[in-house]
Amino acid sequence: MVNGKVKIVTDSTASLLPEEVARYDVCVVPLKVIFGTEVYSEGVDITHEEFYRRLASGGPMPTTSQPPVSDFIRVYSELAERGHPILSLHISSKLSGTINSAMAARQELPQAQIEVVDCLSVALRMLIAPAAQAAVRGQSLLQLKASIERLNACLGQNNAGVLNTLEYLWRGGRIGGARALLGTLLRIKPVLAFKAGEVKVLARARTSAKAIAYVLELMEGRITGGTPVHVGVVHTNALEPALALKKEVQAKFNCTELELVELGPVLGTHIGPGFFGIGFYSDEEWQPDSTDLMRGQ
């Protein structure tokens, strides 16, 4: 039976719970996390708890691997055969080669309708629910891609995080603009953002409390008055400061949505433990207007 509803495909760095995968009716392609000779599929056969325990054990540093092209071909083929256009949303190409696998699979299936979006921050999961909801409302593939790219650009500006250590970004070769902080002898909490997928330094705080104050000031500069705002607070085995940030956000802003999520092994490998951060947006910043709707017809 042919069904024209757009299907959402994402990857395991979205840190979706099984009930969220079912609720949003999305397909998740897992990335790999590797400890020595042991290879695990993120979200399938290694838990967050086990990963962070091993990370702290002093054993071999983990590495990560993008999904093989064949994984995407299988998922795309099954959906396309059922008549679904596909919107594929993935971890930033600055952090992983997952986008390359998705694009290669798309080229292998020229008859399928597939659009791929490169997430610009670590807030990939915040794209999933809006995309799934728009698909249910019947948006076409091009309409949906246009609106989600607008939201993606918004989240690319509205994000900030606090690192506990620069070691993991440095080891993984993904340190970007934070390179200037290497070699400092000061005990600092770098406040960073992912801008166009690359790491940028926003501030240097001496304590988590001061870092949180900076993040709140950043939000206050972007969100006016009592504007309803969607907020995601994330962390890598750093529950205490993440909870403190969530509490402050809840007190200061009109949160339509406020979630707290622990990021999984792949992002934990790149960022390291002790990270906490935030992504946020208001609906007025990205909702498609009539021009976008006409263009997507």
Secondary structure as GFF3:
##gff-version 3
##sequence-region A 1 297
A	DSSP	beta_strand	7	11	.	.	.	ID=ss1
A	DSSP	three_ten_helix	12	14	.	.	.	ID=ss2
A	DSSP	alpha_helix	18	24	.	.	.	ID=ss3
A	DSSP	beta_strand	27	29	.	.	.	ID=ss4
A	DSSP	beta_strand	32	35	.	.	.	ID=ss5
A	DSSP	beta_strand	38	41	.	.	.	ID=ss6
A	DSSP	alpha_helix	48	55	.	.	.	ID=ss7
A	DSSP	beta_strand	63	65	.	.	.	ID=ss8
A	DSSP	alpha_helix	69	81	.	.	.	ID=ss9
A	DSSP	beta_strand	86	90	.	.	.	ID=ss10
A	DSSP	alpha_helix	98	108	.	.	.	ID=ss11
A	DSSP	beta_strand	114	118	.	.	.	ID=ss12
A	DSSP	alpha_helix	125	136	.	.	.	ID=ss13
A	DSSP	alpha_helix	141	157	.	.	.	ID=ss14
A	DSSP	beta_strand	159	162	.	.	.	ID=ss15
A	DSSP	alpha_helix	167	171	.	.	.	ID=ss16
A	DSSP	three_ten_helix	176	181	.	.	.	ID=ss17
A	DSSP	beta_strand	189	195	.	.	.	ID=ss18
A	DSSP	beta_strand	198	205	.	.	.	ID=ss19
A	DSSP	alpha_helix	208	222	.	.	.	ID=ss20
A	DSSP	beta_strand	229	235	.	.	.	ID=ss21
A	DSSP	alpha_helix	239	252	.	.	.	ID=ss22
A	DSSP	beta_strand	255	262	.	.	.	ID=ss23
A	DSSP	alpha_helix	265	271	.	.	.	ID=ss24
A	DSSP	beta_strand	276	281	.	.	.	ID=ss25
A	DSSP	three_ten_helix	283	285	.	.	.	ID=ss26
A	DSSP	alpha_helix	290	295	.	.	.	ID=ss27
###
